Amino acid sequence: MFFRRYKWPLFIVATIVFLATIAPLSARFAPSKATAFSIVDHKHPISPTISSSRPTPSSLGCSATPPTTALESDTEGRFDWRTIAKHNPVEQYRQLPRGTPALKSSVQHKFGATSTEAKNIIATRREAVRDVFKRCWGSYKDRAWTKDELAPISGGAKDTFGSWGATLVDSLDTLYIMDMKQEYADAVSAAVEIDFGPRTDGEINVFETIIRYLGGFLGAYDVSGCHDARLLNKALEVADMAYAAFDTPNRMPVSRWSPKKAVDGEEQLPAESMLIAEAASASVEFTRLSQLTGDMRYFDAISRVTDVLDQQQSLTKLPGMWPISVNMRKPDLTFDGFFGLGAMADSVFEYLPKMYQLLNGVGAVAVQYQKMYEYAMSTAIAHTLYRPMTHDKADILIAGANINGQQDYKGQHLVCFAGGMLALGGRLFDNNTHMDIGRKLSDGCAWTYKNAPNGIMPEVFSMPACPTMTACDYTSPPGSSPFSEVGDGRYVLRPEAIESIFYMYRITGESKYQDIAWDMFEAISKHTRTDFANAAIPDVMKTPPERYDSMESFWLAETLKYFYLIFSDPDVISLDDFVFNTEAHPFRIPGR
Ligand SMILES: *[C@@H]1O[C@H](CO)[C@@H](O)[C@H](O)[C@H]1NC(C)=O
């Protein structure tokens, strides 16, 4: 069960490993990437006579408060991760905060009526996105059913991701949102049969398992109205495996974790160097699961990690941010000098405002997330963002990095999520500066798409920086290419740029973001189309671009979902009702 593919570009991981010439690199430095209601029915308490206390369909529904009796998974004869030996039991579980929802302002723009003409254009675009999705899904079904990925050029199948059917689980909520009823029903029936029991000696990437599989089941459960107990049951099943990776002396997680060793009773320790996103971004998924099940173990697990982040936030080499590489065995988050909002850190930052929103702003815990977020963003804004020089003097920002105190002017496609995050946080915490920066970052990603030779941003690039973020007077603009260097020319069907454009549209209501999205969609669908589906591009700087035989599960889980939603009625998965995990799985905010 080796994960060989990651949301993060491998070469960046390699660079980081090289840069972070840190302490004992005993840990294998393999790479990786980086939400409230429930099921209470006091009239029908869960009967102890049915095998343990599994959620029963009759007791389901979207509720504002967790069940009073914790729900457990019914593994129906499959492996039960609760039965393995525990080494470091928790004496008392942290509890979800209780209280009246304290979210201040609404996130989404108050949309008015639109003309029939505008509606028709949007509907046509929405259908075009859906057609691309349907075609990919059809090929996946015919040629790669229950495998991790479809090979979009050769038409074969790949097991690249634990071989639990990554694309199948990752696509469930998109199928539901796109109203593909029969396909959704078939996919759910197949997905609930997946066996998450230990199979080989290999290690699994706990983070990726949580965002894609646990996130996939929770998203499908929430968007479909919290009726289908099979999905919640399945979420518990995979979460109980992931939870076992937190059974360490200091309760920090093992990121590359061997299910086999765990079953054999062998204790595993957190690595002395691991990626911060892997160490610390299960918060949204585990919190949502505790909200839905009343089982506080999951919320407890991530609260302990959050406290460590909080305690060490001001002690790092760039106080306010955590570096990419951390020692979770001690734990020590202060030795590395590489900082940025991009690959390998991303979701740690992204999940701070999202946790505040998922917790409905309730209690000291929500305020803790707000405080950590505001501190992190003031540092990130001052030390990692830059304004690039462009031929048209565009007023945009790019998110770079900070290495040992020096700003690094590389942009990544992956960091494009940051514009949406800052806009969301700007609304949640009433900060217009953040809103404005979120806009300029999103516009920066849109600009990069528009000015790249084939209308698609490369994976990694550099642009010359203006002296300051606000002023940029220069008489001789840079050369004909918008980039001074392209470090990695691939486009791997990533979602982050359309993700931020989607947030900007829903938050500002400006229809220009729908037009930007349409241009992006046309370029992407044209250049990535294959006989069966859509494939990654090795070099977007080459005209015409070529393709290679890869279609990661996030193409269906994220990229096409955001394209579909930006052309949908704003009430469909409203940002006031749902929080997206980092794999675009929408989790319901309790009571919404
Ligand atoms: C908004 O954020 C900036 C930078 O992070 C901070 O300096 C400012 O005080 C914040 N404004 C408000 C109104 O909270």
The ligand as an SDF file (V2000), in Angstrom:
LIG
                    3D

 14 14  0  0  0  0  0  0  0  0999 V2000
   -6.4120   42.8500    9.2270 C   0  0  0  0  0  0  0  0  0  0  0  0
   -5.2230   42.1230    9.0710 O   0  0  0  0  0  0  0  0  0  0  0  0
   -4.0540   42.9450    9.0960 C   0  0  0  0  0  0  0  0  0  0  0  0
   -2.8670   42.1170    8.6770 C   0  0  0  0  0  0  0  0  0  0  0  0
   -2.9740   40.7590    9.0070 O   0  0  0  0  0  0  0  0  0  0  0  0
   -3.9260   43.5360   10.4660 C   0  0  0  0  0  0  0  0  0  0  0  0
   -2.7670   44.3360   10.5490 O   0  0  0  0  0  0  0  0  0  0  0  0
   -5.1610   44.3740   10.7560 C   0  0  0  0  0  0  0  0  0  0  0  0
   -5.1150   44.8620   12.0920 O   0  0  0  0  0  0  0  0  0  0  0  0
   -6.4240   43.5770   10.5570 C   0  0  0  0  0  0  0  0  0  0  0  0
   -7.5670   44.4540   10.5840 N   0  0  0  0  0  0  0  0  0  0  0  0
   -8.6490   44.2330   11.3290 C   0  0  0  0  0  0  0  0  0  0  0  0
   -9.7760   45.2110   11.1840 C   0  0  0  0  0  0  0  0  0  0  0  0
   -8.7270   43.2760   12.1010 O   0  0  0  0  0  0  0  0  0  0  0  0
  1  2  1  0
  1 10  1  0
  2  3  1  0
  3  4  1  0
  3  6  1  0
  4  5  1  0
  6  7  1  0
  6  8  1  0
  8  9  1  0
  8 10  1  0
 10 11  1  0
 11 12  1  0
 12 13  1  0
 12 14  2  0
M  END
$$$$
